[in-house]
C-alpha cells in the first residue's frame, strides 16, 4: 500500500484517485479550490482526505495532476513542503495544434520540476501516455522515467497496485521522449486508430 497525495482536483485526479483507493492505497486531495477538493475526496470515499493547498502533503508519493503550465509553478509554490517526497509528473505539454511539444528545447516538464523541487525530493514521469478513460477502465502499460532508482521502485509498486504493468524507460531525460510519445497517442487517436480507447504498450515475443 502507498500513501498518495494528489495536487489537483480535476478529471485525472478523480481517475487516479479512484484507481488508487481500489488498489488499497490511501489518497489525499489537494486543490486550490478547497471545496472542490473536499467534494472529490467525498466522492472517492473509503477514507480519502483533503489537504490544504501549499502545505506538506501527507503522502509519500505526490502526483501533480494539473495542466502542464501549472505543474512547475505549483511545485515551486509548495517548495520545502515537498522535501523527501516522490513527485510524479503526469502532464503533456502539447502545442496549440496538438502535433508537437510546447517547449522548443530538449527538456520536459518533469525535468523542469526537478529544477524547481527542493533538495531531497525525487521526480518521476509517468502516466502521460494514457488517455483518461483507458486509465479508468483498462489495464495499460505505464511507462515511467526518473533518475532515482528507489523513487521509481516506489512508483512501480503503486502502479502494480492499480493492476497495471510499470515499464521503466530510463533516466529523467527520457521524460522528453515520453512527452513525445504523448504527442504520438494524439496523432493515433486523430488518424490511425480514430478514437481514444487505446494505449501504447509492449508486446513481448514468447520465449
C-alpha positions as CSV (number, residue, x, y, z in Angstrom):
1,X,0.0,0.0,0.0
2,X,1.2,3.5,-0.8
3,X,0.2,6.8,0.7
4,X,-0.7,9.1,-2.2
5,X,-1.3,12.8,-2.3
6,X,-2.8,14.3,-5.5
7,X,-2.2,18.0,-6.2
8,X,-5.3,18.9,-8.3
9,X,-8.9,18.1,-8.3
10,X,-9.8,17.6,-11.9
11,X,-10.6,14.6,-14.1
12,X,-7.2,12.9,-13.9
13,X,-7.1,13.4,-10.1
14,X,-10.5,11.7,-9.9
15,X,-9.5,8.8,-12.1
16,X,-6.1,8.1,-10.5
17,X,-7.6,8.7,-7.0
18,X,-10.4,6.1,-7.7
19,X,-7.9,3.5,-9.0
20,X,-5.6,4.2,-6.1
21,X,-8.3,3.6,-3.5
22,X,-9.5,0.5,-5.3
23,X,-5.9,-0.8,-5.1
24,X,-5.8,-0.4,-1.3
25,X,-3.8,2.9,-1.2
26,X,-4.6,6.0,0.9
27,X,-5.4,9.2,-1.0
28,X,-5.3,12.9,-0.1
29,X,-6.6,15.5,-2.5
30,X,-5.1,19.0,-2.5
31,X,-6.8,21.6,-4.7
32,X,-6.6,25.4,-4.9
33,X,-10.4,25.3,-4.6
34,X,-10.8,23.7,-1.2
35,X,-14.5,23.0,-1.6
36,X,-13.9,21.2,-5.0
37,X,-11.1,19.2,-3.4
38,X,-13.4,18.3,-0.5
39,X,-16.2,17.3,-2.9
40,X,-13.8,15.0,-4.8
41,X,-12.5,13.4,-1.6
42,X,-16.1,12.8,-0.5
43,X,-16.9,11.3,-3.9
44,X,-13.9,9.0,-3.8
45,X,-14.9,7.7,-0.3
46,X,-13.1,5.0,1.5
47,X,-11.2,7.4,3.8
48,X,-10.0,9.8,1.1
49,X,-9.0,13.1,2.8
50,X,-8.4,16.7,1.8
51,X,-5.2,18.6,2.4
52,X,-4.7,22.3,2.4
53,X,-3.1,23.7,-0.8
54,X,0.6,24.5,-0.3
55,X,1.1,22.6,3.0
56,X,3.1,19.5,3.4
57,X,1.4,16.6,1.6
58,X,0.5,13.6,3.8
59,X,1.5,11.1,1.1
60,X,5.0,9.8,0.4
61,X,4.1,9.9,-3.4
62,X,2.8,13.2,-4.6
63,X,1.1,13.1,-8.0
64,X,0.8,16.5,-9.7
65,X,-2.4,16.3,-11.7
66,X,-2.5,19.7,-13.3
67,X,-2.3,21.1,-16.8
68,X,1.3,21.3,-17.9
69,X,1.7,25.1,-17.5
70,X,0.6,24.9,-13.9
71,X,2.9,22.0,-12.8
72,X,6.2,23.8,-12.3
73,X,4.6,26.8,-10.6
74,X,2.7,24.6,-8.2
75,X,5.9,22.6,-7.3
76,X,7.8,25.9,-6.8
77,X,4.9,27.2,-4.6
78,X,4.9,24.1,-2.4
79,X,8.7,24.4,-2.0
80,X,10.2,22.7,1.0
81,X,6.8,21.1,1.8
82,X,7.8,18.6,-0.9
83,X,11.2,17.7,0.6
84,X,11.7,14.0,0.8
85,X,8.7,13.3,-1.4
86,X,8.5,11.4,-4.7
87,X,6.9,13.8,-7.2
88,X,5.1,12.3,-10.1
89,X,4.5,14.4,-13.2
90,X,1.8,13.1,-15.5
91,X,1.4,16.2,-17.7
92,X,1.7,16.5,-21.5
93,X,2.9,19.9,-22.8
94,X,1.2,19.9,-26.2
95,X,1.4,22.8,-28.6
96,X,-1.8,24.5,-29.7
97,X,-2.3,22.2,-32.7
98,X,-1.5,19.0,-30.6
99,X,1.1,17.9,-33.1
100,X,4.2,18.8,-31.2
101,X,5.5,19.9,-27.8
102,X,5.0,23.3,-26.3
103,X,8.7,23.7,-25.3
104,X,11.3,24.0,-28.1
105,X,14.2,22.7,-26.1
106,X,15.0,19.1,-25.4
107,X,13.7,19.2,-22.0
108,X,10.4,18.1,-20.3
109,X,8.0,19.3,-17.6
110,X,9.4,16.6,-15.3
111,X,13.0,17.9,-15.8
112,X,11.8,21.4,-15.1
113,X,10.0,20.1,-12.0
114,X,13.3,18.6,-10.8
115,X,14.9,22.1,-11.0
116,X,12.1,23.6,-9.0
117,X,11.8,20.9,-6.4
118,X,13.5,21.1,-3.0
119,X,16.6,19.1,-2.1
120,X,15.7,15.5,-1.2
121,X,12.7,15.3,-3.5
122,X,12.7,12.9,-6.4
123,X,10.9,13.3,-9.7
124,X,9.3,10.6,-11.8
125,X,7.5,11.0,-15.1
126,X,4.6,8.5,-15.5
127,X,1.0,8.0,-16.8
128,X,1.3,10.7,-19.5
129,X,0.9,8.3,-22.5
130,X,-2.5,7.0,-21.2
131,X,-5.9,8.6,-22.0
132,X,-8.1,9.1,-19.0
133,X,-10.8,6.6,-20.0
134,X,-8.2,3.9,-20.6
135,X,-6.7,4.7,-17.2
136,X,-10.1,4.4,-15.7
137,X,-11.3,1.2,-17.2
138,X,-8.3,-0.6,-18.6
139,X,-5.0,-2.2,-17.5
140,X,-2.5,-0.4,-19.8
141,X,1.3,-0.5,-19.6
142,X,2.6,2.5,-17.7
143,X,5.9,4.0,-18.9
144,X,8.0,5.8,-16.3
145,X,11.3,7.7,-16.2
146,X,13.4,9.0,-13.4
147,X,16.9,9.2,-12.0
148,X,16.3,7.8,-8.5
149,X,16.0,4.1,-8.6
150,X,14.4,3.9,-5.1
151,X,11.8,6.5,-6.1
152,X,11.0,4.6,-9.3
153,X,10.6,1.4,-7.3
154,X,8.0,3.1,-5.1
155,X,6.1,4.4,-8.1
156,X,6.3,1.0,-9.8
157,X,4.8,-0.7,-6.6
158,X,2.0,1.9,-6.7
159,X,1.3,1.2,-10.4
160,X,1.2,-2.5,-9.7
161,X,-1.4,-1.8,-7.0
162,X,-3.6,-0.4,-9.8
163,X,-3.4,-3.6,-11.7
164,X,-1.1,-2.2,-14.3
165,X,2.3,-3.0,-15.5
166,X,5.1,-0.4,-14.9
167,X,7.8,-0.2,-17.6
168,X,11.0,1.8,-16.8
169,X,12.3,3.7,-19.9
170,X,15.4,5.1,-18.1
171,X,16.6,8.3,-16.6
172,X,14.7,11.5,-16.2
173,X,16.0,12.9,-19.5
174,X,13.8,10.2,-21.2
175,X,10.8,12.2,-19.9
176,X,11.2,14.4,-23.0
177,X,10.6,11.3,-25.2
178,X,7.7,10.2,-23.1
179,X,6.1,13.6,-23.7
180,X,6.8,13.0,-27.4
181,X,5.0,9.6,-27.1
182,X,2.1,11.5,-25.7
183,X,2.0,13.5,-29.0
184,X,2.1,10.2,-30.9
185,X,-1.0,9.0,-29.0
186,X,-2.9,12.1,-30.0
187,X,-1.8,11.5,-33.6
188,X,-3.0,7.9,-33.5
189,X,-6.3,9.0,-31.9
190,X,-6.9,11.5,-34.7
191,X,-5.7,9.3,-37.6
192,X,-4.6,5.6,-37.4
193,X,-6.9,4.5,-34.5
194,X,-9.6,7.1,-34.7
195,X,-10.6,7.1,-31.1
196,X,-9.3,7.5,-27.5
197,X,-9.9,3.9,-26.3
198,X,-6.4,2.6,-26.6
199,X,-2.9,3.0,-25.0
200,X,0.6,2.4,-26.2
201,X,2.0,-0.9,-24.9
202,X,4.8,-3.5,-25.2
203,X,4.2,-6.9,-26.9
204,X,6.9,-9.4,-26.0
205,X,7.6,-12.5,-28.1
206,X,7.2,-15.8,-26.3
207,X,10.4,-17.4,-25.1
